[in-house]
Amino acid sequence: MRRNITCLLITGMVLALTSCLPLNLTRTGIASPGRSGHPTPGPAGTSRAGEVPVPLRTPTLHLGDRGPLVQEVGNRLDRLGFNPGASGDEYGSALRVAVWAFQKANGLPPVDRIDPATWRALSHPARIRPLVRSGEPSRVEIDLHRQLLTAWRDDRPVLVSHISTGTGKPYCKNGHCGVAVTPVGDFRAWWRTSGWTSGPLGNQFYTVYFNDGIGFHGSERVPRRPASHGCIRLPLHNARPLYHLVENGERVHVRDPR
């Protein structure tokens, strides 16, 4: 059941969050794509010295919560490059996967709550470090270990998304059999399909292919574990912005840091 945070608590907490998460504060050198999907450069060289720690009495938020404090979290994630979709003031499915991505990027387990550790990370977010140090300025990096995709523009991360990749297990579906592997390597985006498309292995939303029939696309099912047949599943609200962000011929790097 959805819970509403009381008015008295919200009033105090929103004021506290506003003081520790100022509207113009972003990570050093990051550019956020915004909820419209279009990149908005953040201020290069932003100092972290002015950041204020999150108050200790900030409440833990849970999936289904509503209120101004939830909306502030969504706004903060949006500015940091973790697109929360049109979540508004509800801690729903889109904000849920944005929180997962942020937690994983900050070395935290992805959970369905905004707990004290997540509040601290929101106040002092980790710098997004590239998987490929000598990569082209505009590229896509896929981290199989953390199940994260990062789109870079001018060597700045502009979209960081939770993903679900190949299970690594054999499969047979609709007469198609194989091993569900997302291959590690360096590739280039080469073909794309807009909107919904159907294939023998399921439905895909705004797909960009980079390795024969393997690509990244939106899916209605993007769990916290590898679950695909080899493609990179994205939350639906991230698929279209990424589709328009990535150009044919652009580098796509798949790595497993383990």
C-alpha positions as CSV (number, residue, x, y, z in Angstrom):
1,M,0.0,0.0,0.0
2,R,1.3,3.4,-0.9
3,R,2.2,5.5,2.1
4,N,2.0,9.3,2.5
5,I,4.6,11.1,4.4
6,T,3.0,13.4,7.0
7,C,2.8,17.1,6.2
8,L,4.9,18.1,9.2
9,L,7.7,15.7,8.4
10,I,7.7,16.7,4.7
11,T,7.9,20.4,5.4
12,G,11.0,20.0,7.5
13,M,12.6,17.4,5.2
14,V,12.0,19.3,2.0
15,L,13.7,22.3,3.5
16,A,16.6,20.2,4.6
17,L,16.9,18.4,1.3
18,T,16.8,21.7,-0.6
19,S,19.7,23.0,1.5
20,C,21.8,19.9,0.8
21,L,20.8,19.3,-2.8
22,P,20.9,22.8,-4.5
23,L,19.3,23.0,-7.9
24,N,22.5,23.9,-9.7
25,L,24.7,21.2,-8.0
26,T,25.9,18.4,-10.3
27,R,28.9,16.1,-10.2
28,T,32.2,17.4,-11.6
29,G,32.0,17.3,-15.4
30,I,28.7,15.5,-15.8
31,A,25.9,16.4,-18.3
32,S,22.4,15.1,-17.7
33,P,20.1,14.1,-20.6
34,G,17.1,15.4,-18.6
35,R,13.6,13.8,-18.7
36,S,13.1,15.0,-22.3
37,G,16.1,12.8,-23.4
38,H,18.2,15.7,-24.6
39,P,21.6,16.3,-23.0
40,T,21.9,19.4,-20.9
41,P,25.6,20.1,-20.0
42,G,26.4,20.4,-16.4
43,P,29.0,23.0,-15.1
44,A,32.5,21.7,-15.7
45,G,34.7,21.9,-12.6
46,T,31.8,22.1,-10.1
47,S,33.3,21.9,-6.6
48,R,32.1,19.4,-4.0
49,A,33.3,21.7,-1.2
50,G,29.9,23.4,-0.9
51,E,27.9,20.2,-0.5
52,V,26.1,19.8,2.7
53,P,25.7,16.4,4.4
54,V,22.1,15.0,4.4
55,P,20.5,15.4,7.8
56,L,20.6,12.2,9.9
57,R,16.8,12.4,10.5
58,T,16.0,12.1,6.8
59,P,13.4,9.3,6.6
60,T,13.9,6.1,4.6
61,L,11.7,6.2,1.5
62,H,10.1,3.0,0.2
63,L,8.6,1.9,-3.1
64,G,5.1,3.4,-3.3
65,D,5.8,6.5,-1.2
66,R,4.6,9.8,-2.5
67,G,5.4,13.4,-1.7
68,P,7.7,16.4,-2.3
69,L,10.7,14.6,-0.8
70,V,10.3,11.8,-3.4
71,Q,10.1,14.4,-6.2
72,E,13.3,16.1,-4.9
73,V,15.1,12.7,-5.1
74,G,13.9,12.3,-8.7
75,N,15.1,15.8,-9.6
76,R,18.4,15.1,-8.0
77,L,18.9,11.9,-9.9
78,D,17.9,13.5,-13.2
79,R,20.6,16.2,-12.7
80,L,23.1,13.5,-12.1
81,G,22.4,11.6,-15.3
82,F,20.1,8.8,-13.8
83,N,16.9,9.4,-15.7
84,P,13.9,8.9,-13.4
85,G,11.3,9.2,-16.2
86,A,8.1,11.0,-15.5
87,S,8.0,9.9,-11.9
88,G,6.6,13.1,-10.4
89,D,6.2,12.7,-6.7
90,E,5.7,8.9,-6.7
91,Y,8.3,6.3,-5.9
92,G,7.2,4.1,-8.8
93,S,8.8,1.8,-11.3
94,A,10.8,4.3,-13.3
95,L,12.3,6.0,-10.2
96,R,12.9,2.5,-8.8
97,V,15.3,1.5,-11.6
98,A,17.0,5.0,-11.5
99,V,17.7,4.5,-7.8
100,W,19.1,1.0,-8.6
101,A,21.5,2.4,-11.2
102,F,22.6,5.2,-8.8
103,Q,23.1,2.8,-5.9
104,K,25.2,0.4,-8.1
105,A,27.2,3.3,-9.5
106,N,28.0,4.3,-5.9
107,G,29.0,0.8,-4.7
108,L,25.7,0.1,-2.9
109,P,23.4,-2.9,-3.3
110,P,20.3,-2.1,-5.4
111,V,17.4,-2.1,-3.1
112,D,13.8,-0.8,-3.1
113,R,14.3,2.0,-0.7
114,I,16.3,5.2,-0.2
115,D,18.1,4.5,3.0
116,P,20.7,6.4,5.0
117,A,23.6,5.1,2.8
118,T,21.7,6.2,-0.4
119,W,21.0,9.7,1.1
120,R,24.7,10.1,1.9
121,A,25.6,9.1,-1.7
122,L,23.0,11.6,-3.0
123,S,24.8,14.3,-1.1
124,H,28.3,13.1,-2.1
125,P,27.9,11.1,-5.3
126,A,30.8,9.1,-6.7
127,R,32.5,10.2,-9.9
128,I,31.6,8.0,-12.8
129,R,34.8,6.5,-14.1
130,P,35.2,5.1,-17.6
131,L,35.7,1.5,-18.3
132,V,37.8,2.3,-21.4
133,R,40.4,5.0,-20.6
134,S,41.4,5.6,-24.2
135,G,37.9,5.5,-25.6
136,E,36.4,7.9,-28.1
137,P,34.8,11.0,-26.6
138,S,31.3,9.8,-27.5
139,R,30.7,6.1,-26.8
140,V,28.6,3.6,-24.9
141,E,30.1,1.5,-22.1
142,I,28.4,-1.7,-20.8
143,D,29.5,-3.0,-17.4
144,L,28.4,-6.7,-17.1
145,H,29.5,-7.0,-13.5
146,R,27.5,-4.0,-12.2
147,Q,24.8,-4.3,-14.9
148,L,25.2,-0.7,-15.8
149,L,25.2,1.1,-19.2
150,T,26.8,4.6,-19.5
151,A,26.5,6.8,-22.5
152,W,29.4,9.3,-22.8
153,R,29.4,12.6,-24.8
154,D,32.6,14.7,-25.0
155,D,34.1,12.3,-22.3
156,R,31.2,13.1,-19.9
157,P,28.6,10.6,-18.8
158,V,25.2,11.9,-19.8
159,L,23.0,8.8,-19.2
160,V,23.6,6.0,-16.7
161,S,21.1,3.2,-16.7
162,H,20.3,-0.1,-15.0
163,I,20.4,-3.0,-17.4
164,S,19.9,-6.7,-17.6
165,T,22.2,-8.8,-19.9
166,G,22.7,-12.4,-20.9
167,T,22.2,-15.1,-18.3
168,G,25.1,-17.2,-19.6
169,K,22.8,-20.3,-19.7
170,P,21.6,-22.4,-22.6
171,Y,18.1,-21.7,-23.9
172,C,15.6,-22.9,-26.5
173,K,12.6,-20.7,-27.4
174,N,10.3,-20.9,-30.4
175,G,12.7,-23.2,-32.1
176,H,15.8,-20.9,-31.5
177,C,18.5,-22.4,-29.3
178,G,21.8,-21.1,-28.0
179,V,23.7,-19.8,-25.0
180,A,22.5,-16.5,-23.6
181,V,25.8,-14.7,-23.6
182,T,26.5,-10.9,-24.0
183,P,30.0,-11.0,-25.6
184,V,32.8,-8.9,-24.2
185,G,34.6,-6.7,-26.8
186,D,34.7,-3.5,-28.8
187,F,31.9,-3.0,-31.3
188,R,30.1,-0.2,-33.3
189,A,26.5,0.6,-33.5
190,W,25.4,-0.3,-37.0
191,W,21.6,-0.8,-37.3
192,R,18.5,0.3,-35.4
193,T,14.7,-0.2,-35.3
194,S,12.3,2.4,-33.8
195,G,9.3,1.7,-31.7
196,W,8.2,-1.8,-30.8
197,T,9.4,-4.8,-32.8
198,S,8.7,-8.5,-32.3
199,G,11.1,-11.4,-32.8
200,P,11.3,-15.1,-31.9
201,L,12.9,-14.2,-28.6
202,G,10.5,-11.5,-27.5
203,N,9.5,-7.9,-28.0
204,Q,11.9,-5.0,-28.2
205,F,11.5,-1.2,-27.8
206,Y,13.8,1.2,-29.7
207,T,16.7,-1.2,-30.5
208,V,20.3,-0.3,-31.5
209,Y,22.3,-3.2,-32.7
210,F,26.1,-3.3,-32.3
211,N,27.1,-7.0,-32.6
212,D,25.2,-8.9,-35.3
213,G,21.8,-9.5,-33.7
214,I,22.8,-8.3,-30.3
215,G,21.9,-4.8,-29.2
216,F,20.4,-2.7,-26.4
217,H,16.7,-2.1,-26.3
218,G,13.9,-1.2,-24.0
219,S,12.0,-4.1,-22.2
220,E,9.1,-4.4,-19.9
221,R,11.2,-6.8,-17.8
222,V,14.6,-5.6,-16.5
223,P,15.2,-7.4,-13.2
224,R,18.2,-6.9,-10.9
225,R,20.0,-9.9,-12.4
226,P,21.1,-11.0,-15.9
227,A,17.9,-12.3,-17.6
228,S,18.2,-11.8,-21.3
229,H,19.1,-14.0,-24.3
230,G,22.2,-11.9,-24.9
231,C,20.9,-8.4,-25.7
232,I,21.1,-5.5,-23.2
233,R,17.7,-4.8,-21.7
234,L,16.9,-1.2,-20.7
235,P,14.0,0.3,-18.7
236,L,11.5,1.5,-21.3
237,H,11.9,5.2,-20.3
238,N,15.6,5.1,-21.1
239,A,15.4,3.3,-24.5
240,R,14.2,6.1,-26.6
241,P,16.6,8.8,-25.3
242,L,19.5,6.4,-25.8
243,Y,18.3,5.5,-29.3
244,H,18.4,9.2,-30.3
245,L,21.6,9.8,-28.5
246,V,23.7,7.0,-30.1
247,E,24.7,7.4,-33.8
248,N,25.5,4.6,-36.2
249,G,29.2,3.9,-36.2
250,E,29.6,4.9,-32.6
251,R,31.8,2.7,-30.4
252,V,30.1,0.3,-28.0
253,H,32.4,-1.3,-25.4
254,V,31.3,-4.3,-23.4
255,R,33.4,-5.2,-20.4
256,D,33.3,-7.5,-17.4
257,P,35.7,-6.0,-14.8
258,R,35.7,-9.2,-12.8
